[in-house]
Structures are given as structure tokens and as C-alpha cells.
């Protein structure tokens, strides 16, 4: 059999494996079942793609979305690999052609959707094919505790019985301990070797801000980010359309994507986004899993996601090429209540609702953190790190103050109003607003009425969110509305037995200042001058001929070319990411483009 390292160099253009890649690949090559957890961008795909080119036969890769498998097949074909897909978008003649090639041993990898394993005759067809391995990508979809549960994934347990001599490798970037156990149990991988890499994505900067005005804050964030690709997530379809409309009106080209659109509209919007070097996609979480676009420079959330797993998965779509990227999120007091309502109104069993509520509480704790966000995020997955220096808390540490008195005011107002009202009414009582509702309920006669006049509405909202994150306040549903109740430790605060440290609210810089700060940091993701980078990107678009440009070369490869300035094909072959097939197809064109650039500035 070929040496895995030689395959890595010849086909993919890399000189060495990273992290657990080599150990996982060796296990699969030996015929052992494996479970691989690696963060997005760490090279999970190589853990089955390399063994597929080493072991005799073809690898059958289970992939959840047609768009994802199409992108991966296109990238492999560019590297000279015999790859194909089997999915419902193909006509019968094409499916027959691919199945024949698989049975005849003329393919190295075949990507299929999990639903295909239930199709009549599919497993019988596999019986007659030479098989190297089964790879189950996005394996968290098998778990009821995962954020992307797909019942069809559970059919894949049949592979253990039907093909006992064919190794299986399950891969995911997102799974807490409970989800990992569920994956192993449902796929019958209890005895599999496990390779769990750290969950850290050090190239991503994490920022969370309280939401005040979505569009104004988003435009401020986007200032100075023209020419970069990014995704903006919203909770509802209606909000997706409104935000996309507002961005286009403000001169920011934006596309919309949600499950309520016609299939052709969604497909067209996704294709335009994937094929572009820039542009903003405004979407619900229906968008993203099938996107293998490495040069997404930012992911913005205008509402809280469902859980920290979902947040990690969604933000992981930024910076897959390893270059600097940003995860930016807004959150407001209504987000947690709405997500809690979704949980309460679902038809899930009580045990699953309990797990989902715990996940929601962890998410709120992250959003209201006063310490390094990366430490909290990694700690959720059982990983750890020192203060990262690349999140908003580390870069601009919040000012803390003794918030015991403010906490006592808020908790007392919640208690004295009967623990039956939401945050807005509690703030009205604290600030002494004589609204019709306050007067009708006679809450203007309470001892807590007006005790917090000196604080702004935004300050009280921040205090209540922080008390919720500290579990001193609990958000519950009452007669269809979200209400605030005292948490188990609230009475200790009210009696003065427990001190409370709170984070001082900060005012945000305006769009002009944010844009200036962004420009002062330099063009994101470039290690050379912008002019040369844009020239190579233009050539890449031309050579892609309608395919996603990154299929030719990732941004990181273009930057390496600019850094190294290869003058010959032999030197070009030494650039990371330039394999033999791509060297033959594109090497001469990029050498010519590099020669046409002005010489790099001397240090």
C-alpha cells in the first residue's frame, strides 16, 4: 500500500500531518473503527480521504447535504482524485454510471446522503463493490442531544452488521461528552479508537455585545470589512429578509436564505455566495452545514443561537483556511425567553427538554461572561486554555463593580411584584415609570418603586441579564409569557449574605471608529499587500470557470505564494496546498501572475 505521507504530499500538497491526523489515518488504514473529533479547519476530511487513497477499494462517505458533497467532490477532482456523488439531484442515468464505476473499482471516494441507505437495493449494490472504508461525516447528526439531529443517520448502525470487515470512521467538529457517548452507542462504535483534538480555533476572535439596534450595530461591525465574505445569522425568516433588505439599502451587497424560500431561490443564493470572494449571506440556521467555503472572514449572530454547540458549529464556518476571522454576536433579554418557549412548546420527552434547558443556561452564561470567552466555550466541551487574548473580554476587560445593592433592588422588585412579570415591567418599577400598567397594578406604591432612577434602562437590562446568567434570576413561562422568578440563591443576596460582582456596561464606538480600528489592523487574512492578493484572486476566479474559486486554491495558498514568490514550477510545488494535479493545471498561470507583480517591499 502507498505511504500515507507520500499521498498527502503528492495529492494534497502538504508536507506533514497535523495533530491527531496521522494516528487516526494509521488506525483506519489498519482496518480499525475510529471516532474523530477535530475543530473545523483542522483537517478532519484528510482522516478519511488519505486512507481512501491508501487502502484498496472505494471509500463511501456519508454526507448530510447535497451542496456539501458537491463541493467536496469538486475539490477532490481538482486534486486528481477519482471522486463522485450519489444523490437525489442526479438523474437515473448518472446514478447508474456512478454505481457501475463504484462496482468496477474505478472510484476512490463516493459521497452519499444518509437517506440513500434506505433506498431499495442500495446495500445490495454495495455488497458487490470493493470497499475501502465507510466515513460518517457530521456524525453529531446521529445524536438526539446534538443540535442537528437527523433520524436517517441512525440507519447507519446497519453498517456494523452488514459489512463487518470494512472499517468505519465517524467524524464531527461539535460534540459534548453526552453527544459523543450517543454517537458511539447509536453507530455501534463503543470499541472504536477515539481521537479528540482540542476544540480551540485560535484564529477566530470572539465578541459578544448587548443588542440595542440590530441594523445600526451590524453596519458598524461591517464598516471596513468590504471585500470580505461573511454570514449573518438571524432567528426568524422575516428578520432575515428585513436585514438583507436594510443592508442592500445601505450599500452592502447581501443575499437572503431561509427554509421558506423556493428551492431554486435558495440554491441560487447559495451558489452565488459560494462562488464569490466577498458578499454577505443573511440566513437562518437552515444555511451553513453544507458550505465548504474556506474564506468566510466573519460570522455574525443577531440573535442567540440554540446552544453553545450550535454557536460553536456556526461560528466555525469562519476562517476554515486558518486565517484571521471573527465571530460577532448580539443578544438581548428576549432571546433566552424565546428559546425557552421553543423548548417548552416542543414535543420532545421531558428528559430531552431538561438537557436543552441546561444547554440554554450554559449559552446565557457565555453571553454574559466577564471572563475570557474562549475559556468558557472550550470548558463546555471539556477543553481548557489560558486567557486567549483574542476575545472582547481579554482585549478590553470589563470594569467590575460591587453590584450587591443593585442586585438587591432588582431581586426585591421581582419578589414584591409577585414573580409574575417580565424584565420590561421590572425595569419600569425600578425606574419609577408611572405607566398605565404600573398604576393599574398599584406597583407605584411598592417600596421598590423608583429606587433605581439613577440607572439607565440599558443598565438595568444588563444587570437583569447578568443575574439570570448567575442563576439568581430564572426565566420561566407563565400563561404564555416569560416571567422572572427568584433563583435558589437569591435570598442569600437579599439578606446580605452573598456579594454580587457585576460588569459595568460600556458604550459602543460608532461605525466610523470601528471602521478605522478595522483598517488599522490591516486587511484580514492577507500576509502581503492587498494589490497582489487581489490580482491572484482575480486570476483564480478566471481559472475557476464558474466553480467556487477556492476549489482552485484557498486564500491561504495565495498568501503563501505571495510570501514565497516561487519563480519555477519546482519552487511552486513547495508551496503548501499545491499538489501535483493542481501544479499541472494552474502552476504556470500563477507563476506568470506572480512575475507581473511589483517586487515585495523590503523589511
Buried (B, 14 or more C-beta within 10 A) or exposed (E): EEEBBEBBBBBBBBEEBEBBBBBBBBBBBEEBBBBBBBBBBBBBBBBBBBBBBBBEBBBBBBBBBBBBBBBBBBBBBBBBBBBBBBBEEBEEEBBEEBBEBBBEEEBBBBBBBBBBBEBEEBBEBBEEBEBBBBBBBBBBBBBBBBBBBBEBBBBBBEBBEEBEEBBBBBBBBBBBEBBBBBBBEBBBBEEBBBBBBBBBBBBBBBBBBBBEEBBBBBBBBBBBBEBBBBBBBBBEBEBBBBBBBBBBEEEBEBBBBBEEBEEEBBBBBBBEBBBBBBBBBBBBBBBBBBBBBBBBBBBBBBBBBBBBBBBBBBBBBBBBBBBBBBBBBBBBBBBBBBBBBEBBEEEBEEEBBEBBBEBBBBBBBBBBBBEBBBBBBBBBBEBEBEBBEBBBBBEEEBEEEEBBEBBBBBBBBBBBBEBBBBBBBBBBBBBBBEBEBBEEBEBBEBEBBBBBEEBEEEBBBBBBBBBBBBBBBBBBBEEEEBBBBBBEBBBEBBEEEBEBEBBEBEEBEEBEEBBEEBEEEEBBBBBBBEEBBBBBBEBBBEBBEEBBBBBBBBBBBBBBBBEBBBEEEEBBBEBBBBBBBBBEBBBEBBBEBBEEBEEEEEE
